[in-house]
Amino acid sequence: MSGQRYEIGLVGLGVMGRNLLLNMADHGYAVAGFDKDPAKVKSLAAESAGRNIRGTKNIEEYLNLLKSPRAIIMLVPAGPPVDDVIRDLLPYLKANDILIDCGNSHFTDTNLRQKTLARAGIRLLGVGVSGGEHGARHGPSIMPSGQPEAYERVRPLFEAVAARVQEEPCVAYLGPGSAGHFVKMVHNGIEYGLMELIAETYDLMKRGIGLTDDELAGVYESWNEGSFHSYLLEITAHIFRHVDEKTGKRLIDVILDEARQKGTGKWTSQTAMDLQVPVPIVDAAVSTRDLSGYKAEREAASRALTGPSVAFQGKREIFIGGLERALQAAFIITYAQGMAILRKASDAYGYNLNLAEVARIWRGGCIIRAAVLEDIRAGYQNRPDLPNLFMDPRLGQQVAACQHDLRGMVCSAANLGIPASGMMAALAYFDSYRSAWMPTSLIQAQRDYFGAHTYERVDGKGVFHTKWEED
C-alpha cells in the first residue's frame, strides 16, 4: 500500500467527506483522504477496512500518495476554510493539478479562486453536490463546472458515484467558470422555498384543523405516494412518526421553532435581486427563518396582540384535498422562479446552461428531487428558450388547474390568522405574471413627480417628464 499511487484525493474527513470516499472506493477507485484532525483520520480507517482507501494527517505524505497530475476534492465549509485549504496545498501543487471544490462556495468566490489559481497553472472545478450524508454515501446529484478538460479528468469518477435515474447518472458538465456553484446555490434557494411551503401546510393542518402527529404523517405519506412524489414530503412523513427517546413524545413537538440557515437561500435572493429576477417564495422563506429567530419577541407579541377568533368549520377531508393541490401549484411556482434565475444568469454570466440537463440531474440524489422534475425536463427539451415554466402547456395547465385551491388556502390562512407567506407569494407571483397590465404605471408617475425620474408612454416612443405641480 505504501508505494501505491491513488487516483484521487479528498480534503475534509467529516461525515460528508468520509461517505464520499467510501462511495468512490465502492466503485473501484483508489482514494486518499486528508484531515488535520487525527480523530477524523482514525474514524476513516475504522470505516474503510477492506477498501482501497488511505487516510493521513500529514499533508506532504498525502500529496505524495496521489497520481500526477493530481486531482483533489475539497469538502470543507464555504468561505475562509476553502481559502485555508488552498493556502496549505498551494506550496506542493504543480501545473495541471486540479482542485475540486465540492462545498457550497459562493459563485463569486469560485470565480476569483479560479482566476488566482490559473496564474500558477492550477485548475479549479466548482462542483455543487446535493444529497446530504446519505447522498454522499449512496449517490448524490453532482453539478460540476470549470475547464472542460479538467472535468474530463474526473468525469468517469463522478458518473460512477452519482445517483442514477433510469440508468442515467445525475451529473452533467454545466458550463464554464462558477456555473456549478451557481446552480447549486439556486437549488438551495428552491429548497428553502419548498421547505417553507411544506411547513405552512403543517401549520394549517395542526393549528388550523387540529390534526395529530399520526394524522399528519398519514397525510404526507398519502401525498407522497401519488404523482406528487417528493423527497421532502417523504422525509416529512417520517419526521412526524419519530419518537423522542428522552421524553417519549414525538420529536417534532420538542424541537424549538427557530430555524437555522447557512446563507445559500439569502445568496439566492440577493443574486436574484441583482439580476432583477423576482423570486418572492425564496424571499419569503428566508424572511420567515429570520423572523423565527425572534422567539422572545414573538412570545411577547402573542400575549399582547390578538388575531382572528374564527375556528375552522368545514370538512377536514375536503380541506386536506385542497391543501394538497395548493401545495402542488406552489411547488411548480417555486421551481419556475428558480429556473428563471438560472435562465437569466446563463446569459448574464456566460454559463450557457442547458436547463433540461439541470432538471435531469436534479431528479435523483438531491434534496429537491421530485416527480415534477421529469415534466420540467421535458418542458425545456421541447422548448430550450422557454421563458418561464408557466409557458409550458403541461406545467402551466397544472398550475391553472390548482389555482382555485391555492386561492382558497391563502384565504383560509388569512381568515384563521395563520401565516402563509410562501403560499401568498406564490399566488401573487402567478397573478402578476399572467397580468397583461400592472399598476406600476402609478409607481412611474410617482417617481417622476417627486424625483423627475421620467416615464415612458403607451402611445409613443421616448422618455418623458411632467411638471406635475403646475397642473
C-alpha positions as CSV (number, residue, x, y, z in Angstrom):
1,M,0.0,0.0,0.0
2,S,2.8,2.4,0.8
3,G,4.0,2.6,-2.8
4,Q,0.6,2.9,-4.4
5,R,-0.5,6.0,-6.2
6,Y,-4.1,6.9,-5.5
7,E,-6.4,8.0,-8.3
8,I,-8.0,10.9,-6.4
9,G,-7.6,12.7,-3.0
10,L,-10.1,14.3,-0.7
11,V,-9.5,17.0,1.9
12,G,-12.0,17.1,4.8
13,L,-12.9,13.9,6.5
14,G,-16.1,14.9,8.2
15,V,-19.2,12.8,7.7
16,M,-19.7,14.0,4.1
17,G,-16.1,13.5,3.1
18,R,-15.8,10.0,4.6
19,N,-19.0,8.9,3.0
20,L,-17.9,10.2,-0.4
21,L,-14.6,8.4,-0.1
22,L,-16.4,5.2,0.7
23,N,-18.7,5.7,-2.2
24,M,-15.7,6.2,-4.6
25,A,-13.9,3.1,-3.2
26,D,-17.0,1.0,-3.6
27,H,-16.9,1.9,-7.3
28,G,-13.3,0.7,-7.7
29,Y,-11.3,3.8,-7.2
30,A,-8.2,4.0,-5.0
31,V,-8.7,7.1,-2.9
32,A,-6.7,9.0,-0.3
33,G,-8.1,11.3,2.4
34,F,-6.5,14.1,4.4
35,D,-7.6,15.9,7.6
36,K,-5.6,17.8,10.2
37,D,-7.8,16.2,12.9
38,P,-6.3,12.8,13.9
39,A,-9.6,11.6,15.2
40,K,-11.2,12.0,11.8
41,V,-8.3,10.1,10.1
42,K,-8.8,7.4,12.7
43,S,-12.5,7.3,12.1
44,L,-11.9,6.9,8.3
45,A,-9.6,4.0,9.0
46,A,-12.2,2.2,11.1
47,E,-14.9,2.7,8.4
48,S,-12.8,1.9,5.4
49,A,-11.5,-1.5,6.4
50,G,-11.0,-3.8,3.4
51,R,-11.3,-0.9,0.9
52,N,-8.7,0.8,-1.2
53,I,-8.6,3.9,1.0
54,R,-5.7,5.6,2.7
55,G,-6.0,8.4,5.3
56,T,-3.4,10.7,6.8
57,K,-3.0,13.9,8.7
58,N,0.4,14.7,7.1
59,I,-0.2,17.0,4.1
60,E,3.2,16.2,2.3
61,E,2.6,12.5,2.7
62,Y,-0.9,12.9,1.4
63,L,0.1,14.7,-1.7
64,N,2.8,12.2,-2.5
65,L,0.2,9.4,-2.4
66,L,-1.7,10.9,-5.4
67,K,-1.2,10.2,-9.1
68,S,0.0,13.1,-11.2
69,P,-1.5,15.4,-12.3
70,R,-3.2,15.3,-9.0
71,A,-7.0,15.7,-8.6
72,I,-8.0,16.8,-5.1
73,I,-11.6,17.2,-3.8
74,M,-12.1,19.8,-1.1
75,L,-15.1,19.1,1.2
76,V,-14.9,21.8,3.8
77,P,-17.3,24.7,4.8
78,A,-17.7,27.6,2.4
79,G,-15.7,30.8,2.9
80,P,-12.4,31.1,4.7
81,P,-11.9,27.3,5.3
82,V,-11.7,26.8,1.5
83,D,-9.0,29.5,1.2
84,D,-7.2,28.0,4.1
85,V,-7.1,24.6,2.4
86,I,-5.9,26.1,-0.9
87,R,-3.2,28.1,1.0
88,D,-2.0,24.8,2.7
89,L,-1.9,22.9,-0.5
90,L,-0.5,25.5,-2.8
91,P,3.2,25.1,-2.0
92,Y,3.0,21.4,-3.0
93,L,0.9,21.8,-6.2
94,K,2.2,21.8,-9.7
95,A,0.9,23.0,-13.1
96,N,-2.1,21.0,-14.4
97,D,-3.1,19.8,-10.9
98,I,-6.8,20.0,-10.3
99,L,-8.6,21.3,-7.2
100,I,-12.3,20.4,-7.0
101,D,-14.4,22.5,-4.6
102,C,-17.4,20.4,-3.7
103,G,-18.6,22.7,-0.9
104,N,-21.3,25.4,-1.0
105,S,-18.9,28.2,-2.1
106,H,-20.4,31.4,-3.2
107,F,-20.1,31.6,-7.0
108,T,-18.2,34.9,-6.9
109,D,-15.6,33.3,-4.6
110,T,-15.2,30.5,-7.1
111,N,-14.6,32.9,-10.0
112,L,-11.9,34.7,-8.0
113,R,-10.2,31.5,-6.9
114,Q,-10.2,30.1,-10.5
115,K,-8.5,33.3,-11.8
116,T,-5.9,33.3,-9.0
117,L,-5.0,29.6,-9.3
118,A,-4.9,29.8,-13.1
119,R,-1.8,32.0,-12.8
120,A,0.0,29.0,-11.4
121,G,-1.4,26.7,-14.0
122,I,-3.7,25.0,-11.5
123,R,-7.3,24.4,-12.5
124,L,-10.3,24.7,-10.1
125,L,-13.6,23.0,-10.7
126,G,-16.6,24.4,-8.9
127,V,-18.8,21.5,-8.1
128,G,-22.2,21.6,-6.4
129,V,-23.1,18.4,-4.5
130,S,-26.6,17.7,-3.1
131,G,-27.9,14.8,-1.1
132,G,-26.5,15.1,2.4
133,E,-24.6,12.4,4.0
134,H,-26.8,9.6,2.6
135,G,-26.3,11.0,-0.9
136,A,-22.6,11.2,-0.5
137,R,-22.5,7.6,0.5
138,H,-25.0,6.1,-1.9
139,G,-25.2,8.6,-4.8
140,P,-25.6,12.4,-4.8
141,S,-26.6,14.9,-7.5
142,I,-23.4,16.5,-8.8
143,M,-23.2,19.9,-10.6
144,P,-19.7,20.5,-12.0
145,S,-18.2,23.4,-13.9
146,G,-14.9,24.9,-14.9
147,Q,-12.5,24.0,-17.7
148,P,-13.9,21.2,-19.8
149,E,-10.5,19.4,-20.0
150,A,-10.2,19.4,-16.2
151,Y,-13.7,18.0,-15.9
152,E,-12.9,15.2,-18.3
153,R,-10.2,14.0,-15.8
154,V,-12.8,13.3,-13.2
155,R,-15.9,12.7,-15.3
156,P,-15.8,8.9,-15.1
157,L,-15.5,9.1,-11.3
158,F,-18.4,11.5,-10.9
159,E,-20.6,9.4,-13.2
160,A,-19.8,6.3,-11.2
161,V,-20.6,7.8,-7.8
162,A,-23.6,9.9,-8.7
163,A,-27.2,8.9,-8.2
164,R,-28.9,7.2,-11.1
165,V,-32.4,7.6,-12.5
166,Q,-33.5,5.5,-15.5
167,E,-29.9,4.3,-15.8
168,E,-28.7,7.9,-16.3
169,P,-26.1,9.4,-13.8
170,C,-27.3,12.5,-12.1
171,V,-24.3,14.5,-13.1
172,A,-23.6,16.7,-16.1
173,Y,-21.0,19.3,-17.0
174,L,-22.9,22.5,-16.7
175,G,-20.6,25.2,-18.1
176,P,-17.5,27.3,-17.6
177,G,-16.4,29.2,-14.5
178,S,-18.7,29.0,-11.5
179,A,-21.8,27.6,-13.2
180,G,-21.8,24.6,-10.9
181,H,-21.8,26.5,-7.7
182,F,-24.4,29.0,-9.1
183,V,-26.7,26.1,-10.0
184,K,-26.2,24.6,-6.5
185,M,-27.0,28.0,-4.9
186,V,-30.3,28.2,-6.8
187,H,-31.0,24.5,-5.9
188,N,-30.7,25.5,-2.3
189,G,-32.9,28.6,-2.8
190,I,-35.6,26.3,-4.3
191,E,-35.1,24.0,-1.3
192,Y,-35.7,26.9,1.1
193,G,-39.0,27.7,-0.8
194,L,-40.2,24.1,-0.8
195,M,-39.5,23.6,2.9
196,E,-41.3,26.8,3.8
197,L,-44.4,25.7,1.8
198,I,-44.5,22.3,3.5
199,A,-44.1,24.0,6.9
200,E,-47.1,26.2,6.1
201,T,-49.2,23.1,5.3
202,Y,-48.1,21.7,8.7
203,D,-49.3,24.9,10.4
204,L,-52.6,24.9,8.5
205,M,-53.3,21.3,9.4
206,K,-52.0,21.5,13.0
207,R,-53.4,24.8,14.3
208,G,-55.9,25.3,11.5
209,I,-57.8,22.0,11.6
210,G,-56.3,20.2,14.6
211,L,-54.6,17.2,13.2
212,T,-52.5,14.9,15.4
213,D,-48.9,13.9,14.6
214,D,-50.1,10.5,13.4
215,E,-52.7,12.1,11.2
216,L,-50.1,14.5,9.8
217,A,-47.8,11.6,9.0
218,G,-50.6,9.8,7.2
219,V,-51.4,12.9,5.1
220,Y,-47.8,13.4,4.0
221,E,-47.5,9.7,3.2
222,S,-50.6,9.8,1.1
223,W,-49.5,12.9,-0.8
224,N,-46.1,11.3,-1.5
225,E,-47.5,8.1,-2.8
226,G,-49.0,9.5,-5.9
227,S,-47.9,11.8,-8.7
228,F,-46.8,14.4,-6.2
229,H,-43.9,12.3,-5.0
230,S,-41.1,14.4,-3.5
231,Y,-38.1,13.6,-1.2
232,L,-39.1,16.4,1.1
233,L,-42.6,15.1,1.5
234,E,-41.2,11.6,2.1
235,I,-38.9,12.7,5.0
236,T,-41.7,14.9,6.4
237,A,-43.9,11.9,6.9
238,H,-41.1,10.1,8.7
239,I,-40.5,13.1,10.9
240,F,-44.0,13.1,12.4
241,R,-43.7,9.4,13.4
242,H,-40.3,9.7,15.1
243,V,-40.4,9.3,18.9
244,D,-38.0,11.3,21.2
245,E,-36.0,8.8,23.3
246,K,-35.7,11.3,26.1
247,T,-39.3,12.3,26.6
248,G,-41.3,9.6,24.8
249,K,-43.1,12.4,22.9
250,R,-43.0,12.9,19.2
251,L,-39.7,14.5,18.5
252,I,-41.2,17.2,16.3
253,D,-43.1,18.5,19.4
254,V,-39.9,19.1,21.4
255,I,-37.9,20.9,18.7
256,L,-37.5,24.6,19.1
257,D,-39.3,26.7,16.4
258,E,-36.2,28.7,15.5
259,A,-34.9,27.7,12.0
260,R,-31.2,28.0,11.3
261,Q,-29.6,28.7,7.9
262,K,-26.2,28.7,6.3
263,G,-26.8,31.5,3.8
264,T,-27.4,29.9,0.4
265,G,-31.1,31.0,0.5
266,K,-30.1,34.5,1.2
267,W,-27.5,34.4,-1.5
268,T,-30.2,33.3,-4.0
269,S,-32.4,36.2,-3.0
270,Q,-29.6,38.7,-3.2
271,T,-28.4,37.4,-6.6
272,A,-31.9,37.4,-8.0
273,M,-32.3,41.0,-7.0
274,D,-29.0,41.8,-8.7
275,L,-30.3,40.1,-11.9
276,Q,-33.7,41.7,-11.5
277,V,-35.4,38.3,-11.4
278,P,-38.3,38.1,-8.9
279,V,-38.2,35.1,-6.5
280,P,-40.7,36.0,-3.8
281,I,-41.2,32.5,-2.5
282,V,-37.5,32.2,-1.7
283,D,-37.5,35.7,-0.2
284,A,-40.5,34.7,2.0
285,A,-38.7,31.6,3.1
286,V,-35.5,33.4,4.1
287,S,-37.6,36.1,5.9
288,T,-39.6,33.5,7.8
289,R,-36.5,31.8,9.0
290,D,-35.2,35.2,10.1
291,L,-38.4,36.0,11.9
292,S,-38.4,32.6,13.7
293,G,-35.2,33.8,15.4
294,Y,-37.2,36.5,17.3
295,K,-38.6,33.9,19.7
296,A,-38.8,36.1,22.8
297,E,-40.4,39.0,20.8
298,R,-42.9,36.6,19.2
299,E,-43.9,35.2,22.6
300,A,-44.4,38.7,24.0
301,A,-46.4,39.7,20.9
302,S,-48.6,36.6,21.2
303,R,-49.7,37.9,24.6
304,A,-50.2,41.5,23.5
305,L,-51.7,41.2,20.0
306,T,-54.9,39.4,19.1
307,G,-55.8,37.9,15.7
308,P,-59.0,36.3,14.3
309,S,-61.1,34.2,16.6
310,V,-62.6,32.2,13.7
311,A,-62.4,28.4,14.1
312,F,-62.4,26.0,11.2
313,Q,-65.9,25.0,10.3
314,G,-65.6,22.8,7.2
315,K,-64.9,19.2,6.4
316,R,-61.2,18.2,7.1
317,E,-61.1,15.8,4.2
318,I,-62.1,18.5,1.7
319,F,-59.6,21.0,3.3
320,I,-56.8,18.5,3.1
321,G,-57.5,17.7,-0.6
322,G,-57.5,21.4,-1.4
323,L,-54.3,21.9,0.5
324,E,-52.6,19.1,-1.4
325,R,-53.5,20.8,-4.8
326,A,-52.5,24.2,-3.5
327,L,-49.1,22.8,-2.5
328,Q,-48.6,21.2,-5.9
329,A,-49.2,24.5,-7.6
330,A,-46.9,26.3,-5.2
331,F,-44.2,23.7,-5.7
332,I,-44.3,24.3,-9.5
333,I,-44.2,28.1,-9.0
334,T,-41.1,27.7,-6.8
335,Y,-39.3,25.7,-9.4
336,A,-40.4,28.2,-12.0
337,Q,-38.8,31.0,-10.0
338,G,-35.5,29.1,-9.6
339,M,-35.3,28.2,-13.3
340,A,-36.0,31.8,-14.2
341,I,-32.9,32.8,-12.2
342,L,-30.8,30.2,-14.0
343,R,-32.1,31.4,-17.4
344,K,-31.1,35.0,-16.7
345,A,-27.8,34.1,-15.1
346,S,-26.9,31.8,-18.0
347,D,-27.0,34.9,-20.3
348,A,-25.5,37.4,-17.8
349,Y,-22.6,35.3,-16.8
350,G,-21.9,33.3,-20.0
351,Y,-22.7,29.9,-18.4
352,N,-24.7,28.7,-21.4
353,L,-26.8,26.4,-19.2
354,N,-28.8,23.6,-20.5
355,L,-31.9,23.8,-18.3
356,A,-33.2,20.4,-19.4
357,E,-29.9,18.9,-18.1
358,V,-30.2,20.8,-14.8
359,A,-33.7,19.3,-14.3
360,R,-32.4,15.9,-15.3
361,I,-29.6,15.7,-12.7
362,W,-31.9,17.0,-10.0
363,R,-34.3,14.0,-10.5
364,G,-32.2,11.8,-8.2
365,G,-29.8,12.1,-5.2
366,C,-30.6,15.8,-4.4
367,I,-32.8,17.3,-1.7
368,I,-35.3,18.9,-4.1
369,R,-35.8,15.7,-6.2
370,A,-39.5,15.3,-7.1
371,A,-41.6,13.7,-9.8
372,V,-42.4,17.1,-11.3
373,L,-38.8,17.5,-12.4
374,E,-39.5,15.0,-15.2
375,D,-42.1,17.4,-16.6
376,I,-39.7,20.3,-16.2
377,R,-37.0,18.4,-18.1
378,A,-39.5,17.6,-20.9
379,G,-40.6,21.2,-21.0
380,Y,-37.1,22.5,-21.6
381,Q,-36.3,19.7,-24.1
382,N,-39.4,20.7,-26.1
383,R,-38.5,24.4,-25.9
384,P,-35.0,25.3,-24.7
385,D,-35.8,29.0,-24.8
386,L,-38.8,28.6,-22.5
387,P,-39.1,32.0,-20.7
388,N,-41.0,30.6,-17.7
389,L,-42.3,27.2,-16.7
390,F,-45.9,28.7,-16.8
391,M,-45.4,28.9,-20.6
392,D,-45.0,25.1,-20.9
393,P,-48.5,23.8,-21.8
394,R,-48.4,20.9,-19.3
395,L,-46.9,22.8,-16.3
396,G,-48.9,25.9,-17.0
397,Q,-52.1,23.9,-17.1
398,Q,-51.2,22.1,-13.8
399,V,-50.9,25.4,-12.0
400,A,-54.0,26.8,-13.6
401,A,-56.0,23.7,-12.6
402,C,-54.9,24.1,-9.0
403,Q,-55.2,27.8,-8.7
404,H,-58.6,27.7,-7.1
405,D,-57.3,25.6,-4.3
406,L,-54.2,27.9,-3.8
407,R,-56.6,30.9,-3.6
408,G,-58.7,29.1,-1.1
409,M,-55.8,28.2,1.1
410,V,-54.5,31.7,1.1
411,C,-58.0,32.9,2.1
412,S,-58.2,30.2,4.8
413,A,-54.8,31.1,6.2
414,A,-55.8,34.8,6.4
415,N,-59.1,34.1,8.0
416,L,-57.6,31.8,10.6
417,G,-54.7,34.2,11.3
418,I,-52.1,31.6,10.3
419,P,-49.0,33.0,8.4
420,A,-48.6,31.5,5.0
421,S,-46.2,34.0,3.3
422,G,-44.9,31.4,0.9
423,M,-48.3,30.4,-0.5
424,M,-49.3,34.1,-0.6
425,A,-46.1,34.9,-2.5
426,A,-46.7,32.0,-4.9
427,L,-50.2,33.2,-5.7
428,A,-49.2,36.9,-6.1
429,Y,-46.4,35.8,-8.5
430,F,-48.7,33.7,-10.6
431,D,-51.3,36.5,-10.8
432,S,-48.6,39.2,-11.6
433,Y,-47.0,37.0,-14.3
434,R,-50.4,36.5,-16.0
435,S,-51.3,40.2,-15.8
436,A,-51.1,42.0,-19.2
437,W,-51.3,45.2,-17.2
438,M,-49.9,46.1,-13.8
439,P,-50.4,49.2,-11.6
440,T,-46.7,50.0,-11.9
441,S,-47.6,52.9,-14.2
442,L,-48.6,54.7,-11.0
443,I,-45.2,54.0,-9.5
444,Q,-43.6,55.5,-12.6
445,A,-45.8,58.6,-12.2
446,Q,-44.9,58.9,-8.5
447,R,-41.1,58.6,-9.3
448,D,-41.4,61.3,-11.9
449,Y,-43.5,63.6,-9.6
450,F,-41.0,63.6,-6.7
451,G,-37.7,62.9,-8.4
452,A,-38.1,63.8,-12.1
453,H,-37.1,60.2,-12.9
454,T,-39.1,60.3,-16.2
455,Y,-41.5,57.7,-17.7
456,E,-42.4,56.1,-21.0
457,R,-45.8,56.2,-22.7
458,V,-48.1,53.6,-24.2
459,D,-48.8,55.7,-27.3
460,G,-45.3,56.6,-28.5
461,K,-41.6,56.0,-28.1
462,G,-39.4,58.2,-26.0
463,V,-38.8,59.3,-22.4
464,F,-41.0,61.9,-20.8
465,H,-41.1,64.2,-17.8
466,T,-44.1,66.2,-16.5
467,K,-44.1,69.2,-14.2
468,W,-46.9,67.8,-12.1
469,E,-47.4,70.6,-9.6
470,E,-48.3,73.0,-12.4
471,D,-51.5,71.1,-13.2
